[in-house]
C-alpha cells in the first residue's frame, strides 16, 4: 500500500508538504503542488480518512438521539434512522445512536468528549434542556420537532395542521361527534411537541367540547379509551401503536362504521386490516431534510433553515 512517505519521495518533498497539498491548510507553490498531485495520481495514493479527520479536528461521526420502543412506533423510528444513515454515508460519515435514557448528561458527555461532529435530536419535549445544550456547545445540530424558541434548525410536520385536516375530513363525511386518540407522551410536564401540537390543532377545529384522551397501546388501554369517549362517530388517531387495536375493537363491537383518520406514515396505514384515509407523516422526507440541514452546517456551505412539512390527506 502506498504511503504518504512514498509520495513524498517520488515528488521530492517532505511528507508534511504532501499533507499540506492534500489538506489545503497551508499555501504551497503551484509548481510543488502540481508535482505532488502528479505523484499522488501515478502512485494511486489514497489519504487515510481517519487521520485526515483527526488533523482537521473532525470525528467523521454524527450523533442521533432517537427514542427506543418495542411497539409499532419502532418501525417509524427505524425508518428515520436508516434514512439518516444513508445521508451520512453519502457524506462519508458514520452514525452513532445516543441513548435517550441518558438524557442531558449523556448528550453532554458525547459532545464534551468530542465523539460526534454534530447532533440530530428526535422526540423533543415542549421545553427540552438538550436543545439548549446543543446551542450552548456551539456544535452543529438539528431538531426533529418544534420545541419553541431555539436558534437550531427544526424539521417537523405541521401536526396542528394535520389534526385540523383530519377533523375537516371527518366533517365532510358528516361526522359530528369526534375524538382524538393521543399517546401518553401528550402528558407532561412538559409533554412531547408533536402530541401537544396535534391536540391544539384538534381542539381548534373540533371545538373544546370534543374529547381528547391519551391511551396506552394495550387491549385494556384501548377498551378503556373507547369507553371514556362514548358514542363518537369519528376518531382522529395520533398513536400508531394503538391504531391496529382500535380498528379491531371497533369491528368486534359492531362499530366498524366509526370513521378513523390516523396521522401516520403510509407504511403503517398500508398494513392495517382495513384501508383508511390518513394524514401522511413523511418520515423519509423529514429524516433526509434533517440530515441535509446538519451537513449544510458541517460543510459551512450554506445556511440550514427550518423545514415544516405541510400535511397531506391520503385516500385509502
Phi and psi restraints in degrees (value plus and minus 20) as a CYANA .aco file:
   2 UNK   PHI     -89.4   -49.4
   2 UNK   PSI     114.1   154.1
   3 UNK   PHI    -126.8   -86.8
   3 UNK   PSI     150.1   190.1
   4 UNK   PHI     -85.5   -45.5
   4 UNK   PSI     -50.1   -10.1
   5 UNK   PHI     -86.8   -46.8
   5 UNK   PSI     -57.0   -17.0
   6 UNK   PHI     -83.4   -43.4
   6 UNK   PSI     -63.1   -23.1
   7 UNK   PHI     -83.6   -43.6
   7 UNK   PSI     -61.7   -21.7
   8 UNK   PHI     -81.1   -41.1
   8 UNK   PSI     -63.3   -23.3
   9 UNK   PHI     -84.0   -44.0
   9 UNK   PSI     -62.2   -22.2
  10 UNK   PHI     -85.9   -45.9
  10 UNK   PSI     -53.5   -13.5
  11 UNK   PHI    -110.6   -70.6
  11 UNK   PSI     -28.5    11.5
  12 UNK   PHI      51.9    91.9
  12 UNK   PSI      14.5    54.5
  13 UNK   PHI    -153.1  -113.1
  13 UNK   PSI     158.2   198.2
  14 UNK   PHI    -104.3   -64.3
  14 UNK   PSI     136.6   176.6
  15 UNK   PHI     -76.4   -36.4
  15 UNK   PSI     -55.1   -15.1
  16 UNK   PHI     -85.3   -45.3
  16 UNK   PSI     -55.1   -15.1
  17 UNK   PHI     -84.6   -44.6
  17 UNK   PSI     -61.5   -21.5
  18 UNK   PHI     -78.4   -38.4
  18 UNK   PSI     -64.5   -24.5
  19 UNK   PHI     -80.8   -40.8
  19 UNK   PSI     -62.2   -22.2
  20 UNK   PHI     -86.6   -46.6
  20 UNK   PSI     -57.5   -17.5
  21 UNK   PHI     -83.5   -43.5
  21 UNK   PSI     -63.7   -23.7
  22 UNK   PHI     -94.1   -54.1
  22 UNK   PSI     -53.6   -13.6
  23 UNK   PHI    -110.1   -70.1
  23 UNK   PSI     -44.0    -4.0
  24 UNK   PHI      52.8    92.8
  24 UNK   PSI      -4.1    35.9
  25 UNK   PHI    -101.4   -61.4
  25 UNK   PSI     -29.0    11.0
  26 UNK   PHI    -167.6  -127.6
  26 UNK   PSI     118.8   158.8
  27 UNK   PHI     -86.0   -46.0
  27 UNK   PSI     113.2   153.2
  28 UNK   PHI    -146.7  -106.7
  28 UNK   PSI     122.5   162.5
  29 UNK   PHI     -79.1   -39.1
  29 UNK   PSI     130.5   170.5
  30 UNK   PHI     -80.0   -40.0
  30 UNK   PSI     -61.2   -21.2
  31 UNK   PHI     -81.4   -41.4
  31 UNK   PSI     -67.3   -27.3
  32 UNK   PHI     -85.4   -45.4
  32 UNK   PSI     -62.0   -22.0
  33 UNK   PHI     -79.2   -39.2
  33 UNK   PSI     -66.0   -26.0
  34 UNK   PHI     -86.1   -46.1
  34 UNK   PSI     -54.9   -14.9
  35 UNK   PHI     -86.4   -46.4
  35 UNK   PSI     -61.7   -21.7
  36 UNK   PHI     -86.6   -46.6
  36 UNK   PSI     -65.5   -25.5
  37 UNK   PHI     -84.5   -44.5
  37 UNK   PSI     -54.4   -14.4
  38 UNK   PHI     -84.4   -44.4
  38 UNK   PSI     -61.7   -21.7
  39 UNK   PHI     -85.7   -45.7
  39 UNK   PSI     -58.2   -18.2
  40 UNK   PHI     -80.8   -40.8
  40 UNK   PSI     -65.4   -25.4
  41 UNK   PHI     -86.7   -46.7
  41 UNK   PSI     -65.6   -25.6
  42 UNK   PHI     -84.5   -44.5
  42 UNK   PSI     -55.6   -15.6
  43 UNK   PHI    -115.1   -75.1
  43 UNK   PSI     -23.7    16.3
  44 UNK   PHI      44.9    84.9
  44 UNK   PSI      14.0    54.0
  45 UNK   PHI     -94.6   -54.6
  45 UNK   PSI     116.2   156.2
  46 UNK   PHI    -143.2  -103.2
  46 UNK   PSI      98.2   138.2
  47 UNK   PHI     -79.9   -39.9
  47 UNK   PSI     127.6   167.6
  48 UNK   PHI     -95.1   -55.1
  48 UNK   PSI      97.6   137.6
  49 UNK   PHI     -80.2   -40.2
  49 UNK   PSI     -62.4   -22.4
  50 UNK   PHI     -84.8   -44.8
  50 UNK   PSI     -60.7   -20.7
  51 UNK   PHI     -86.3   -46.3
  51 UNK   PSI     -59.0   -19.0
  52 UNK   PHI     -84.8   -44.8
  52 UNK   PSI     -60.1   -20.1
  53 UNK   PHI     -85.2   -45.2
  53 UNK   PSI     -60.8   -20.8
  54 UNK   PHI     -82.8   -42.8
  54 UNK   PSI     -63.6   -23.6
  55 UNK   PHI     -84.8   -44.8
  55 UNK   PSI     -53.0   -13.0
  56 UNK   PHI    -106.3   -66.3
  56 UNK   PSI     -20.2    19.8
  57 UNK   PHI      55.3    95.3
  57 UNK   PSI       3.7    43.7
  58 UNK   PHI    -134.9   -94.9
  58 UNK   PSI     129.1   169.1
  59 UNK   PHI    -117.1   -77.1
  59 UNK   PSI     -41.0    -1.0
  60 UNK   PHI      52.1    92.1
  60 UNK   PSI       4.4    44.4
  61 UNK   PHI    -151.5  -111.5
  61 UNK   PSI     115.5   155.5
  62 UNK   PHI    -128.3   -88.3
  62 UNK   PSI     115.9   155.9
  63 UNK   PHI    -115.4   -75.4
  63 UNK   PSI     118.5   158.5
  64 UNK   PHI    -145.7  -105.7
  64 UNK   PSI     100.6   140.6
  65 UNK   PHI    -118.3   -78.3
  65 UNK   PSI      83.8   123.8
  66 UNK   PHI    -142.8  -102.8
  66 UNK   PSI     125.7   165.7
  67 UNK   PHI     -86.8   -46.8
  67 UNK   PSI     132.9   172.9
  68 UNK   PHI    -131.5   -91.5
  68 UNK   PSI     109.5   149.5
  69 UNK   PHI    -172.1  -132.1
  69 UNK   PSI     130.4   170.4
  70 UNK   PHI    -122.7   -82.7
  70 UNK   PSI     -20.6    19.4
  71 UNK   PHI    -113.8   -73.8
  71 UNK   PSI    -186.1  -146.1
  72 UNK   PHI     -82.6   -42.6
  72 UNK   PSI     -45.2    -5.2
  73 UNK   PHI     -80.6   -40.6
  73 UNK   PSI     -45.8    -5.8
  74 UNK   PHI     -79.4   -39.4
  74 UNK   PSI     -49.9    -9.9
  75 UNK   PHI     -83.2   -43.2
  75 UNK   PSI     -59.6   -19.6
  76 UNK   PHI     -89.8   -49.8
  76 UNK   PSI     -63.9   -23.9
  77 UNK   PHI     -80.4   -40.4
  77 UNK   PSI     -60.9   -20.9
  78 UNK   PHI     -82.7   -42.7
  78 UNK   PSI     -57.6   -17.6
  79 UNK   PHI     -86.9   -46.9
  79 UNK   PSI     -59.2   -19.2
  80 UNK   PHI     -78.1   -38.1
  80 UNK   PSI     -68.0   -28.0
  81 UNK   PHI     -83.0   -43.0
  81 UNK   PSI     -66.6   -26.6
  82 UNK   PHI     -88.6   -48.6
  82 UNK   PSI     -55.9   -15.9
  83 UNK   PHI     -86.3   -46.3
  83 UNK   PSI     -64.0   -24.0
  84 UNK   PHI     -83.6   -43.6
  84 UNK   PSI     -59.7   -19.7
  85 UNK   PHI     -81.2   -41.2
  85 UNK   PSI     -61.3   -21.3
  86 UNK   PHI     -80.9   -40.9
  86 UNK   PSI     -62.9   -22.9
  87 UNK   PHI     -85.7   -45.7
  87 UNK   PSI     -60.6   -20.6
  88 UNK   PHI     -79.4   -39.4
  88 UNK   PSI     -64.3   -24.3
  89 UNK   PHI     -83.9   -43.9
  89 UNK   PSI     -57.1   -17.1
  90 UNK   PHI     -84.6   -44.6
  90 UNK   PSI     -44.8    -4.8
  91 UNK   PHI    -117.5   -77.5
  91 UNK   PSI     -13.3    26.7
  92 UNK   PHI      55.6    95.6
  92 UNK   PSI       4.6    44.6
  93 UNK   PHI    -131.9   -91.9
  93 UNK   PSI     134.7   174.7
  94 UNK   PHI    -119.5   -79.5
  94 UNK   PSI     142.1   182.1
  95 UNK   PHI    -136.7   -96.7
  95 UNK   PSI     108.2   148.2
  96 UNK   PHI    -132.2   -92.2
  96 UNK   PSI     100.4   140.4
  97 UNK   PHI    -100.2   -60.2
  97 UNK   PSI     104.1   144.1
  98 UNK   PHI    -121.3   -81.3
  98 UNK   PSI     115.0   155.0
  99 UNK   PHI     -88.6   -48.6
  99 UNK   PSI      97.8   137.8
 100 UNK   PHI     -86.7   -46.7
 100 UNK   PSI     -44.4    -4.4
 101 UNK   PHI     -86.8   -46.8
 101 UNK   PSI     -41.2    -1.2
 102 UNK   PHI     -95.3   -55.3
 102 UNK   PSI     -33.2     6.8
 103 UNK   PHI      42.8    82.8
 103 UNK   PSI    -172.6  -132.6
 104 UNK   PHI     -82.7   -42.7
 104 UNK   PSI     -58.2   -18.2
 105 UNK   PHI     -84.0   -44.0
 105 UNK   PSI     -61.5   -21.5
 106 UNK   PHI     -86.3   -46.3
 106 UNK   PSI     -60.4   -20.4
 107 UNK   PHI     -85.9   -45.9
 107 UNK   PSI     -59.1   -19.1
 108 UNK   PHI     -81.6   -41.6
 108 UNK   PSI     -61.6   -21.6
 109 UNK   PHI     -81.7   -41.7
 109 UNK   PSI     -63.5   -23.5
 110 UNK   PHI     -83.0   -43.0
 110 UNK   PSI     -58.1   -18.1
 111 UNK   PHI     -94.4   -54.4
 111 UNK   PSI     -67.8   -27.8
 112 UNK   PHI     -90.5   -50.5
 112 UNK   PSI     -46.9    -6.9
 113 UNK   PHI    -105.3   -65.3
 113 UNK   PSI     -18.4    21.6
 114 UNK   PHI      37.0    77.0
 114 UNK   PSI      21.9    61.9
 115 UNK   PHI    -101.7   -61.7
 115 UNK   PSI     -39.0     1.0
 116 UNK   PHI    -154.2  -114.2
 116 UNK   PSI     131.7   171.7
 117 UNK   PHI    -111.2   -71.2
 117 UNK   PSI     -39.2     0.8
 118 UNK   PHI    -184.7  -144.7
 118 UNK   PSI     146.1   186.1
 119 UNK   PHI    -154.8  -114.8
 119 UNK   PSI     115.4   155.4
 120 UNK   PHI    -129.2   -89.2
 120 UNK   PSI     105.3   145.3
 121 UNK   PHI    -132.3   -92.3
 121 UNK   PSI     102.3   142.3
 122 UNK   PHI    -128.1   -88.1
 122 UNK   PSI     146.8   186.8
 123 UNK   PHI      38.5    78.5
 123 UNK   PSI      30.1    70.1
 124 UNK   PHI    -105.3   -65.3
 124 UNK   PSI     131.1   171.1
 125 UNK   PHI    -102.5   -62.5
 125 UNK   PSI     143.2   183.2
 126 UNK   PHI     -77.9   -37.9
 126 UNK   PSI     -57.5   -17.5
 127 UNK   PHI    -144.4  -104.4
 127 UNK   PSI      92.0   132.0
 128 UNK   PHI    -148.9  -108.9
 128 UNK   PSI      92.7   132.7
 129 UNK   PHI     -83.6   -43.6
 129 UNK   PSI     -39.9     0.1
 130 UNK   PHI     -88.2   -48.2
 130 UNK   PSI     -50.9   -10.9
 131 UNK   PHI     -85.0   -45.0
 131 UNK   PSI     -66.7   -26.7
 132 UNK   PHI     -83.7   -43.7
 132 UNK   PSI     -54.2   -14.2
 133 UNK   PHI     -83.2   -43.2
 133 UNK   PSI     -66.1   -26.1
 134 UNK   PHI     -81.9   -41.9
 134 UNK   PSI     -62.3   -22.3
 135 UNK   PHI     -83.5   -43.5
 135 UNK   PSI     -66.7   -26.7
 136 UNK   PHI     -89.0   -49.0
 136 UNK   PSI     -48.1    -8.1
 137 UNK   PHI     -93.7   -53.7
 137 UNK   PSI     -38.2     1.8
 138 UNK   PHI      53.5    93.5
 138 UNK   PSI      -1.9    38.1
 139 UNK   PHI    -113.2   -73.2
 139 UNK   PSI     125.0   165.0
 140 UNK   PHI     -76.5   -36.5
 140 UNK   PSI     116.1   156.1
 141 UNK   PHI    -173.8  -133.8
 141 UNK   PSI     133.8   173.8
 142 UNK   PHI    -158.6  -118.6
 142 UNK   PSI     123.2   163.2
 143 UNK   PHI    -130.5   -90.5
 143 UNK   PSI     105.0   145.0
 144 UNK   PHI    -109.7   -69.7
 144 UNK   PSI      69.3   109.3
 145 UNK   PHI     130.1   170.1
 145 UNK   PSI    -199.0  -159.0
 146 UNK   PHI    -152.7  -112.7
 146 UNK   PSI      62.8   102.8
 147 UNK   PHI    -103.3   -63.3
 147 UNK   PSI      -4.1    35.9
 148 UNK   PHI      74.2   114.2
 148 UNK   PSI    -157.6  -117.6
 149 UNK   PHI     -90.4   -50.4
 149 UNK   PSI      93.6   133.6
 150 UNK   PHI    -178.1  -138.1
 150 UNK   PSI     128.2   168.2
 151 UNK   PHI    -108.2   -68.2
 151 UNK   PSI     -25.5    14.5
 152 UNK   PHI     -98.0   -58.0
 152 UNK   PSI     126.8   166.8
 153 UNK   PHI     -84.9   -44.9
 153 UNK   PSI     117.7   157.7
 154 UNK   PHI    -137.7   -97.7
 154 UNK   PSI     121.4   161.4
 155 UNK   PHI    -143.9  -103.9
 155 UNK   PSI     106.1   146.1
 156 UNK   PHI    -179.7  -139.7
 156 UNK   PSI     144.7   184.7
 157 UNK   PHI    -110.6   -70.6
 157 UNK   PSI     124.8   164.8
 158 UNK   PHI     -92.7   -52.7
 158 UNK   PSI      65.6   105.6
 159 UNK   PHI     -88.3   -48.3
 159 UNK   PSI     -52.4   -12.4
 160 UNK   PHI     -83.2   -43.2
 160 UNK   PSI     -64.6   -24.6
 161 UNK   PHI     -84.7   -44.7
 161 UNK   PSI     -54.9   -14.9
 162 UNK   PHI     -83.6   -43.6
 162 UNK   PSI     -62.7   -22.7
 163 UNK   PHI     -87.2   -47.2
 163 UNK   PSI     -60.0   -20.0
 164 UNK   PHI     -82.5   -42.5
 164 UNK   PSI     -61.5   -21.5
 165 UNK   PHI     -82.3   -42.3
 165 UNK   PSI     -61.3   -21.3
 166 UNK   PHI     -85.1   -45.1
 166 UNK   PSI     -61.7   -21.7
 167 UNK   PHI     -84.9   -44.9
 167 UNK   PSI     -63.7   -23.7
 168 UNK   PHI     -82.5   -42.5
 168 UNK   PSI     -57.6   -17.6
 169 UNK   PHI     -84.3   -44.3
 169 UNK   PSI     -61.5   -21.5
 170 UNK   PHI     -85.3   -45.3
 170 UNK   PSI     -59.1   -19.1
 171 UNK   PHI     -83.2   -43.2
 171 UNK   PSI     -58.6   -18.6
 172 UNK   PHI     -84.3   -44.3
 172 UNK   PSI     -43.9    -3.9
 173 UNK   PHI    -107.6   -67.6
 173 UNK   PSI     -15.4    24.6
 174 UNK   PHI      65.3   105.3
 174 UNK   PSI      -6.5    33.5
 175 UNK   PHI    -102.5   -62.5
 175 UNK   PSI     108.7   148.7
 176 UNK   PHI    -136.4   -96.4
 176 UNK   PSI     -35.2     4.8
 177 UNK   PHI    -144.4  -104.4
 177 UNK   PSI      82.7   122.7
 178 UNK   PHI    -143.8  -103.8
 178 UNK   PSI     141.0   181.0
 179 UNK   PHI    -161.0  -121.0
 179 UNK   PSI     137.4   177.4
 180 UNK   PHI    -130.9   -90.9
 180 UNK   PSI     103.4   143.4
 181 UNK   PHI    -114.6   -74.6
 181 UNK   PSI      91.2   131.2
 182 UNK   PHI    -130.3   -90.3
 182 UNK   PSI     136.5   176.5
 183 UNK   PHI     -97.3   -57.3
 183 UNK   PSI     141.3   181.3
 184 UNK   PHI     -78.3   -38.3
 184 UNK   PSI     -41.4    -1.4
 185 UNK   PHI     -84.2   -44.2
 185 UNK   PSI     -30.2     9.8
 186 UNK   PHI     -83.7   -43.7
 186 UNK   PSI     -54.1   -14.1
 187 UNK   PHI     -93.0   -53.0
 187 UNK   PSI     129.3   169.3
 188 UNK   PHI    -151.5  -111.5
 188 UNK   PSI    -169.7  -129.7
 189 UNK   PHI     -97.9   -57.9
 189 UNK   PSI     135.5   175.5
 190 UNK   PHI    -112.2   -72.2
 190 UNK   PSI     -32.3     7.7
 191 UNK   PHI      67.5   107.5
 191 UNK   PSI     132.8   172.8
 192 UNK   PHI     -97.4   -57.4
 192 UNK   PSI     123.7   163.7
 193 UNK   PHI     -79.3   -39.3
 193 UNK   PSI     -67.8   -27.8
 194 UNK   PHI     -84.6   -44.6
 194 UNK   PSI     -57.2   -17.2
 195 UNK   PHI     -89.9   -49.9
 195 UNK   PSI     -60.6   -20.6
 196 UNK   PHI     -89.6   -49.6
 196 UNK   PSI     -56.8   -16.8
 197 UNK   PHI     -84.6   -44.6
 197 UNK   PSI     -64.1   -24.1
 198 UNK   PHI     -84.7   -44.7
 198 UNK   PSI     -60.1   -20.1
 199 UNK   PHI     -79.4   -39.4
 199 UNK   PSI     -65.7   -25.7
 200 UNK   PHI     -85.1   -45.1
 200 UNK   PSI     -60.8   -20.8
 201 UNK   PHI     -86.2   -46.2
 201 UNK   PSI     -59.7   -19.7
 202 UNK   PHI     -82.7   -42.7
 202 UNK   PSI     -67.4   -27.4
 203 UNK   PHI     -82.7   -42.7
 203 UNK   PSI     -58.0   -18.0
 204 UNK   PHI     -85.9   -45.9
 204 UNK   PSI     -55.7   -15.7
 205 UNK   PHI    -108.1   -68.1
 205 UNK   PSI     -57.9   -17.9
 206 UNK   PHI    -113.8   -73.8
 206 UNK   PSI     -41.7    -1.7
 207 UNK   PHI      78.8   118.8
 207 UNK   PSI     132.2   172.2
 208 UNK   PHI     -86.9   -46.9
 208 UNK   PSI     -36.9     3.1
 209 UNK   PHI     -98.4   -58.4
 209 UNK   PSI     -38.2     1.8
 210 UNK   PHI     -99.5   -59.5
 210 UNK   PSI     115.6   155.6
 211 UNK   PHI     -94.3   -54.3
 211 UNK   PSI     121.4   161.4
 212 UNK   PHI    -140.3  -100.3
 212 UNK   PSI      99.2   139.2
 213 UNK   PHI    -154.1  -114.1
 213 UNK   PSI     121.7   161.7
 214 UNK   PHI    -105.8   -65.8
 214 UNK   PSI     142.5   182.5
 215 UNK   PHI    -171.6  -131.6
 215 UNK   PSI     112.4   152.4
 216 UNK   PHI     -96.9   -56.9
 216 UNK   PSI     120.6   160.6
 217 UNK   PHI    -100.5   -60.5
 217 UNK   PSI      40.7    80.7
 218 UNK   PHI    -150.9  -110.9
 218 UNK   PSI     144.5   184.5
 219 UNK   PHI     -79.1   -39.1
 219 UNK   PSI     -67.1   -27.1
 220 UNK   PHI     -85.1   -45.1
 220 UNK   PSI     -57.7   -17.7
 221 UNK   PHI     -82.4   -42.4
 221 UNK   PSI     -64.1   -24.1
 222 UNK   PHI     -92.8   -52.8
 222 UNK   PSI     -57.5   -17.5
 223 UNK   PHI     -79.7   -39.7
 223 UNK   PSI     -65.0   -25.0
 224 UNK   PHI     -83.6   -43.6
 224 UNK   PSI     -57.2   -17.2
 225 UNK   PHI     -83.9   -43.9
 225 UNK   PSI     -66.6   -26.6
 226 UNK   PHI     -80.0   -40.0
 226 UNK   PSI     -60.3   -20.3
 227 UNK   PHI     -85.7   -45.7
 227 UNK   PSI     -54.1   -14.1
 228 UNK   PHI     -94.3   -54.3
 228 UNK   PSI     -46.9    -6.9
 229 UNK   PHI    -116.0   -76.0
 229 UNK   PSI     -31.3     8.7
 230 UNK   PHI      56.3    96.3
 230 UNK   PSI    -174.9  -134.9
 231 UNK   PHI    -105.8   -65.8
 231 UNK   PSI      46.8    86.8
 232 UNK   PHI     -99.5   -59.5
 232 UNK   PSI     136.6   176.6
 233 UNK   PHI    -134.4   -94.4
 233 UNK   PSI     -15.2    24.8
 234 UNK   PHI    -172.9  -132.9
 234 UNK   PSI     120.9   160.9
 235 UNK   PHI    -154.4  -114.4
 235 UNK   PSI     106.9   146.9
 236 UNK   PHI    -116.0   -76.0
 236 UNK   PSI     109.0   149.0
 237 UNK   PHI    -136.4   -96.4
 237 UNK   PSI     101.7   141.7
 238 UNK   PHI    -140.1  -100.1
 238 UNK   PSI      39.5    79.5
 239 UNK   PHI    -182.5  -142.5
 239 UNK   PSI      63.8   103.8
 240 UNK   PHI     -77.5   -37.5
 240 UNK   PSI     -57.4   -17.4
 241 UNK   PHI     -86.6   -46.6
 241 UNK   PSI     -47.9    -7.9
 242 UNK   PHI    -110.5   -70.5
 242 UNK   PSI     -32.9     7.1
 243 UNK   PHI     -80.2   -40.2
 243 UNK   PSI     -71.3   -31.3
 244 UNK   PHI     -81.1   -41.1
 244 UNK   PSI     -56.7   -16.7
 245 UNK   PHI     -85.0   -45.0
 245 UNK   PSI     -61.7   -21.7
 246 UNK   PHI     -80.6   -40.6
 246 UNK   PSI     -67.9   -27.9
 247 UNK   PHI     -83.2   -43.2
 247 UNK   PSI     -59.7   -19.7
 248 UNK   PHI     -85.3   -45.3
 248 UNK   PSI     -65.0   -25.0
 249 UNK   PHI     -87.0   -47.0
 249 UNK   PSI     -56.7   -16.7
 250 UNK   PHI     -82.6   -42.6
 250 UNK   PSI     -63.2   -23.2
 251 UNK   PHI     -85.3   -45.3
 251 UNK   PSI     -64.8   -24.8
 252 UNK   PHI     -85.3   -45.3
 252 UNK   PSI     -49.0    -9.0
 253 UNK   PHI    -114.3   -74.3
 253 UNK   PSI      -9.9    30.1
 254 UNK   PHI      53.8    93.8
 254 UNK   PSI       5.2    45.2
 255 UNK   PHI    -137.9   -97.9
 255 UNK   PSI      13.7    53.7
 256 UNK   PHI     -86.3   -46.3
 256 UNK   PSI     -32.3     7.7
 257 UNK   PHI     -98.9   -58.9
 257 UNK   PSI     -28.4    11.6
 258 UNK   PHI     -88.4   -48.4
 258 UNK   PSI     105.9   145.9
 259 UNK   PHI     -99.6   -59.6
 259 UNK   PSI     110.6   150.6
 260 UNK   PHI    -140.3  -100.3
 260 UNK   PSI     106.0   146.0
 261 UNK   PHI    -144.0  -104.0
 261 UNK   PSI      81.5   121.5
 262 UNK   PHI    -103.8   -63.8
 262 UNK   PSI     132.3   172.3
 263 UNK   PHI    -120.9   -80.9
 263 UNK   PSI      82.4   122.4
 264 UNK   PHI    -182.0  -142.0
 264 UNK   PSI     145.2   185.2
 265 UNK   PHI     -88.4   -48.4
 265 UNK   PSI     132.5   172.5
 266 UNK   PHI     -80.4   -40.4
 266 UNK   PSI     -49.3    -9.3
 267 UNK   PHI     -82.7   -42.7
 267 UNK   PSI     -47.5    -7.5
 268 UNK   PHI    -102.7   -62.7
 268 UNK   PSI     -66.2   -26.2
 269 UNK   PHI     -79.0   -39.0
 269 UNK   PSI     -55.7   -15.7
 270 UNK   PHI     -93.1   -53.1
 270 UNK   PSI     -34.4     5.6
 271 UNK   PHI    -115.1   -75.1
 271 UNK   PSI     -21.2    18.8
 272 UNK   PHI     -93.7   -53.7
 272 UNK   PSI     138.0   178.0
 273 UNK   PHI     -88.1   -48.1
 273 UNK   PSI     -45.8    -5.8
 274 UNK   PHI    -155.5  -115.5
 274 UNK   PSI     120.2   160.2
 275 UNK   PHI     -86.9   -46.9
 275 UNK   PSI     120.5   160.5
 276 UNK   PHI    -157.6  -117.6
 276 UNK   PSI     129.7   169.7
 277 UNK   PHI     -86.3   -46.3
 277 UNK   PSI     125.8   165.8
 278 UNK   PHI    -165.6  -125.6
 278 UNK   PSI     137.1   177.1
 279 UNK   PHI    -113.9   -73.9
 279 UNK   PSI     101.4   141.4
 280 UNK   PHI     -92.7   -52.7
 280 UNK   PSI     113.2   153.2
 281 UNK   PHI    -121.0   -81.0
 281 UNK   PSI      86.0   126.0
 282 UNK   PHI     -99.8   -59.8
 282 UNK   PSI      56.5    96.5
 283 UNK   PHI     -77.6   -37.6
 283 UNK   PSI     -71.6   -31.6
 284 UNK   PHI     -81.9   -41.9
 284 UNK   PSI     -62.4   -22.4
 285 UNK   PHI     -86.2   -46.2
 285 UNK   PSI     -60.5   -20.5
 286 UNK   PHI     -84.8   -44.8
 286 UNK   PSI     -64.8   -24.8
 287 UNK   PHI     -84.2   -44.2
 287 UNK   PSI     -63.8   -23.8
 288 UNK   PHI     -84.5   -44.5
 288 UNK   PSI     -58.8   -18.8
 289 UNK   PHI     -85.0   -45.0
 289 UNK   PSI     -59.6   -19.6
 290 UNK   PHI     -84.9   -44.9
 290 UNK   PSI     -65.6   -25.6
 291 UNK   PHI     -85.4   -45.4
 291 UNK   PSI     -60.0   -20.0
 292 UNK   PHI     -84.6   -44.6
 292 UNK   PSI     -58.2   -18.2
 293 UNK   PHI     -84.8   -44.8
 293 UNK   PSI     -55.7   -15.7
 294 UNK   PHI     -88.6   -48.6
 294 UNK   PSI     -63.3   -23.3
 295 UNK   PHI     -92.1   -52.1
 295 UNK   PSI     -44.4    -4.4
 296 UNK   PHI     -83.0   -43.0
 296 UNK   PSI     -57.0   -17.0
 297 UNK   PHI     -92.3   -52.3
 297 UNK   PSI     -62.2   -22.2
 298 UNK   PHI     -85.7   -45.7
 298 UNK   PSI     -56.1   -16.1
 299 UNK   PHI    -106.5   -66.5
 299 UNK   PSI     -31.9     8.1
 300 UNK   PHI      36.2    76.2
 300 UNK   PSI       9.1    49.1
 301 UNK   PHI    -111.3   -71.3
 301 UNK   PSI     -26.4    13.6
 302 UNK   PHI     154.3   194.3
 302 UNK   PSI     154.8   194.8
 303 UNK   PHI     -94.4   -54.4
 303 UNK   PSI     143.9   183.9
 304 UNK   PHI    -147.2  -107.2
 304 UNK   PSI      63.4   103.4
 305 UNK   PHI     -93.5   -53.5
 305 UNK   PSI     142.0   182.0
 306 UNK   PHI     -93.1   -53.1
 306 UNK   PSI     132.8   172.8
 307 UNK   PHI    -151.1  -111.1
 307 UNK   PSI      97.5   137.5
 308 UNK   PHI    -133.1   -93.1
 308 UNK   PSI      97.0   137.0
 309 UNK   PHI    -101.0   -61.0
 309 UNK   PSI     115.4   155.4
 310 UNK   PHI     -95.7   -55.7
 310 UNK   PSI     120.4   160.4
 311 UNK   PHI     -91.6   -51.6
 311 UNK   PSI     128.5   168.5
 312 UNK   PHI    -153.7  -113.7
 312 UNK   PSI     107.4   147.4
 313 UNK   PHI    -105.3   -65.3
 313 UNK   PSI     106.5   146.5
 314 UNK   PHI    -132.2   -92.2
 314 UNK   PSI      98.6   138.6
 315 UNK   PHI     -85.4   -45.4
 315 UNK   PSI     135.6   175.6
